[in-house]
């Protein structure tokens, strides 16, 4: 056997690389939601993140979205889908009425329940008012309830900027009432509405499979447009951490299909994956909450493009590295190269 040249090693190495299998995926958008575009918007920004909210007398008044601002490293990119696809729900268990500021109710409201849009009689169109220069408050006056939604940008730097959503419900009925609350956020990160999900603190792996988390124990989660080379990450809080007011830990969290979560104002079957995605928070899902006459309760969550601004602390690994894996042919070639190198080394020693 002649000398095993460096050229042959290079050629075999190239062949090995060609048959190795990289693990990554690119997920595309799957829904045409142009019909959900808003009619009138008001906007607030701190330059890093921007919020827009529907302020017309329509069935989706109070819906909001989040985008990156002109001073963000990735300016003018979507974080949530444009206004008209994310909304809140109040489930009045006592009256068996499900209220929402968008959506159509769906078939899983509960036996005997009816659906009512907050902005349509017997509700009344919400009233939107500015909260300084960086947020908006929407107030709905409903039979037995007042619902107030605050959407506010916090912070002044990239590291501390987040958007806080707080919904406060007040029992105006004069008697104790049972209820539940739901938030639904429709993602569209950098133009991709089929975002991937992973839990953080403690960390999990990215997934495109829709998943339900009863009593979630992780502090926050991360959403990206692409697992291998994300444009940027978006973080949503769950519970705990240093933010004030603290996120309100939900009874249940769902990484879910948007089409189903939009069309079902309360419960739905959470299956499938790798398509238009949303995140849904529930309070009072398994057991209804109780609110005394005249009392109020508030529910808060945050979203941001920075791990630190979500209360995660430190600097995170921006995404999980893509590690190539060998196919069967690649492994055989590797074994062959090692055997040839061993034979060449032994032959040189004999000489």
C-alpha positions in Angstrom: 0.0 0.0 0.0 1.4 3.4 -1.0 1.5 6.5 1.2 -2.0 7.7 2.2 -1.8 11.2 0.9 -3.3 14.3 2.5 -5.3 14.9 -0.7 -7.2 11.6 -0.2 -8.0 12.6 3.3 -9.4 15.8 2.1 -11.5 14.1 -0.5 -12.9 11.6 1.9 -13.6 14.3 4.5 -15.6 16.2 1.9 -17.6 13.1 1.1 -18.3 12.6 4.8 -19.5 16.2 5.1 -21.9 15.6 2.1 -23.6 12.7 3.7 -23.9 14.1 7.2 -27.4 15.3 8.2 -27.8 18.7 9.8 -30.7 19.1 12.3 -32.6 22.2 11.6 -36.0 23.4 10.2 -37.4 26.5 8.7 -41.1 27.1 9.4 -43.2 29.2 7.1 -46.4 31.2 7.6 -49.6 29.3 6.9 -52.5 31.7 7.4 -53.8 34.6 5.3 -55.2 36.9 8.0 -55.5 40.1 5.9 -59.2 40.3 6.7 -58.3 40.9 10.4 -56.6 44.2 9.7 -57.7 47.0 12.0 -59.7 50.1 11.0 -58.2 52.7 13.3 -55.0 52.5 15.4 -53.3 54.5 18.1 -49.6 54.0 18.6 -47.1 54.4 21.5 -43.3 53.7 21.5 -40.1 54.2 23.4 -38.1 53.7 20.2 -37.2 50.1 21.1 -40.7 48.5 21.1 -44.0 49.9 19.8 -47.6 49.0 20.6 -50.6 49.6 18.4 -54.2 49.3 19.7 -57.6 49.3 17.9 -59.5 52.4 18.8 -62.6 52.3 16.6 -66.1 51.2 17.4 -65.6 47.7 16.0 -65.9 44.2 17.5 -62.2 44.1 18.1 -61.7 47.4 19.9 -58.9 47.0 22.5 -57.0 44.4 20.5 -53.3 45.2 20.4 -50.0 44.3 18.7 -46.3 44.7 19.4 -43.6 45.6 16.9 -39.9 46.5 17.2 -39.2 50.2 17.1 -36.7 52.3 15.0 -34.0 52.0 17.7 -34.2 48.2 18.0 -31.4 46.1 16.5 -34.0 44.6 14.2 -36.2 47.6 13.5 -39.8 47.6 12.3 -40.4 43.9 12.7 -43.5 42.2 14.0 -43.6 40.5 17.4 -47.3 39.8 17.5 -49.5 39.6 14.4 -51.0 43.0 13.4 -54.0 44.2 15.4 -57.2 42.0 15.3 -56.0 38.5 16.1 -55.0 38.6 19.8 -57.7 39.1 22.4 -58.9 38.6 26.0 -61.7 36.6 27.5 -63.8 36.9 30.7 -65.8 33.8 31.5 -68.7 34.6 33.8 -69.4 31.3 35.4 -72.3 32.6 37.5 -74.3 33.9 34.5 -72.8 31.3 32.0 -71.7 34.0 29.6 -68.3 34.1 27.9 -67.2 37.7 27.1 -64.3 38.5 24.7 -63.2 41.6 22.7 -62.8 39.5 19.6 -63.3 36.0 18.3 -66.5 34.1 17.7 -67.0 31.9 20.8 -66.6 28.5 19.4 -68.1 25.2 20.6 -66.2 24.6 23.8 -67.6 27.4 26.0 -69.2 24.9 28.4 -72.7 23.4 28.6 -75.3 26.1 28.7 -72.9 29.0 28.0 -73.4 31.7 25.4 -70.9 34.0 23.8 -71.0 37.8 23.9 -68.6 40.3 22.3 -67.6 43.0 24.9 -68.0 45.8 22.3 -71.5 44.8 21.2 -74.8 45.1 23.2 -75.5 44.1 25.9 -71.9 45.1 26.3 -70.7 48.5 25.1 -67.7 49.6 23.0 -64.6 49.9 25.1 -63.1 53.3 25.8 -59.4 53.7 25.0 -57.4 56.3 26.9 -53.7 57.1 26.8 -51.4 56.2 29.8 -48.8 58.9 29.4 -46.8 58.4 26.1 -46.1 54.7 26.4 -49.4 52.9 26.8 -53.1 52.7 26.6 -56.0 51.7 28.9 -59.2 50.1 27.5 -62.3 50.0 29.8 -65.3 47.9 29.1 -68.5 48.3 31.1 -70.5 45.0 31.0 -73.5 43.6 32.9 -72.1 42.6 36.4 -68.5 43.5 35.5 -66.0 46.2 34.6 -63.0 45.0 32.7 -59.9 47.2 32.3 -56.9 46.4 30.1 -53.6 48.3 30.4 -51.0 47.8 27.7 -47.8 49.7 28.6 -44.2 49.8 27.4 -41.7 49.8 30.3 -38.0 50.7 30.2 -35.7 53.0 28.2 -32.9 50.7 27.0 -32.8 47.5 24.9 -31.9 45.5 28.1 -34.9 46.6 30.1 -37.7 47.3 27.6 -40.8 45.1 27.8 -44.6 45.4 27.2 -46.9 44.7 30.2 -50.5 43.6 29.7 -52.6 43.8 32.8 -56.3 43.0 32.9 -58.3 43.9 36.0 -61.8 42.6 36.5 -64.2 44.2 39.0 -67.4 42.6 40.2 -70.1 45.3 40.0 -73.1 42.9 40.6 -73.6 43.4 44.3 -73.1 39.6 45.0 -70.2 37.1 44.9 -69.5 35.8 41.4 -67.4 33.0 39.8 -65.3 33.6 36.7 -62.2 32.8 34.6 -59.8 34.9 32.6 -57.9 34.1 29.4 -55.2 35.9 27.4 -54.4 34.8 23.8 -51.3 36.2 22.0 -50.9 35.5 18.2 -47.2 35.5 17.2 -45.7 36.7 14.1 -41.9 37.0 14.7 -40.1 38.8 11.9 -42.9 37.9 9.4 -43.2 34.3 10.5 -46.4 33.4 12.3 -45.4 29.7 12.8 -43.1 30.5 15.7 -41.3 27.8 17.7 -41.5 27.5 21.5 -39.3 26.5 24.4 -39.6 26.9 28.1 -36.9 28.9 30.0 -35.7 28.9 33.6 -35.5 25.9 33.6 -34.7 25.5 30.0 -36.2 23.1 27.5 -35.7 22.3 23.8 -37.4 24.2 21.0 -40.6 22.5 19.7 -43.1 23.1 16.9 -45.5 20.6 18.5 -48.4 22.3 20.3 -48.3 21.6 24.0 -50.4 22.1 27.1 -48.7 23.0 30.4 -51.0 22.5 33.4 -49.7 24.5 36.4 -46.5 25.6 34.5 -43.4 25.7 36.8 -41.0 27.5 34.4 -40.5 31.3 34.8 -40.8 32.3 31.1 -40.7 31.0 27.6 -38.9 31.9 24.3 -40.4 32.1 20.8 -38.3 32.3 17.6 -39.0 32.4 13.9 -36.3 29.8 13.1 -34.6 27.4 15.5 -31.3 27.3 13.8 -30.8 31.0 12.8 -33.5 33.1 14.5 -33.8 36.7 13.4 -34.4 37.5 17.1 -36.0 35.9 20.2 -39.2 36.9 21.9 -39.8 36.1 25.6 -43.1 35.8 27.4 -43.4 35.6 31.2 -45.2 32.9 33.1 -44.7 33.5 36.8 -42.1 34.6 39.4 -39.0 36.6 38.8 -38.1 40.2 39.7 -40.6 42.2 37.6 -43.1 44.5 39.4 -46.0 43.9 39.3 -45.1 40.2 39.2 -46.5 38.0 36.4 -49.6 36.2 37.5 -48.9 32.5 37.3 -51.7 30.9 35.2 -53.5 27.7 36.0 -52.7 26.5 32.5 -50.5 27.7 29.6 -50.8 26.5 26.0 -48.5 26.7 23.0 -51.3 26.3 20.5 -52.6 26.7 16.9 -53.8 30.2 16.3 -56.8 29.3 14.1 -58.3 27.1 16.9 -57.4 29.5 19.7 -58.9 32.4 17.8 -62.1 30.7 16.9 -62.6 29.3 20.5 -62.9 32.0 23.1 -62.4 29.6 26.0 -61.4 25.9 25.6 -60.2 24.0 22.5 -58.4 20.8 21.5 -54.7 21.6 21.5 -53.1 19.3 18.9 -50.9 19.5 15.8 -47.9 21.7 15.2 -45.6 23.4 12.7 -48.2 26.0 11.8 -49.6 29.4 12.7 -49.0 29.6 16.5 -50.3 31.4 19.6 -49.8 31.3 23.4 -52.9 31.1 25.7 -53.0 31.8 29.4 -55.8 30.6 31.7 -56.8 31.6 35.2 -59.8 29.7 36.6 -59.6 27.0 34.0 -60.0 23.8 36.2 -61.8 25.5 39.1 -63.6 28.8 38.7 -62.3 31.8 40.6 -64.5 33.7 43.1 -64.8 37.5 43.4 -66.7 39.2 46.2 -69.1 42.0 45.4 -67.2 45.2 44.6 -63.9 43.4 44.6 -61.2 43.5 41.9 -58.5 41.1 40.7 -55.7 41.8 38.3 -53.8 39.5 35.9 -50.4 40.5 34.4 -48.0 39.2 31.8 -45.0 40.7 29.9 -43.4 40.2 26.5 -40.1 41.4 25.3 -37.2 40.7 22.9 -34.7 40.6 25.7 -34.1 37.8 28.2 -33.1 40.3 30.9 -36.2 42.4 30.3 -38.4 39.4 31.0 -36.8 39.0 34.4 -34.6 36.1 33.2 -31.4 37.6 34.5 -27.9 37.5 32.9 -27.3 36.9 29.2 -28.9 33.8 27.8 -27.8 31.4 25.1 -29.6 33.1 22.2 -30.6 29.8 20.6 -29.7 26.2 20.8 -26.7 25.4 18.6 -27.3 23.2 15.5 -25.2 20.1 15.9 -24.7 18.0 12.7 -25.3 14.3 13.0 -23.8 11.5 10.9 -25.9 9.3 8.6 -25.1 5.6 8.3 -22.9 6.1 5.2 -21.1 9.0 7.0 -20.3 6.7 9.9 -19.0 4.0 7.5 -16.8 6.5 5.8 -15.5 7.8 9.1 -14.6 4.2 10.1 -12.9 3.7 6.7 -10.8 6.8 7.1 -9.7 5.9 10.6 -8.7 2.4 9.4 -6.7 3.8 6.4 -4.9 6.3 8.7 -4.1 3.5 11.1 -2.7 1.3 8.3 -0.6 4.1 6.9 0.9 4.9 10.3 1.8 1.3 11.0 3.4 1.0 7.5 5.6 4.1 8.2 6.8 2.6 11.5 7.8 -0.7 9.8 9.9 1.2 7.3 
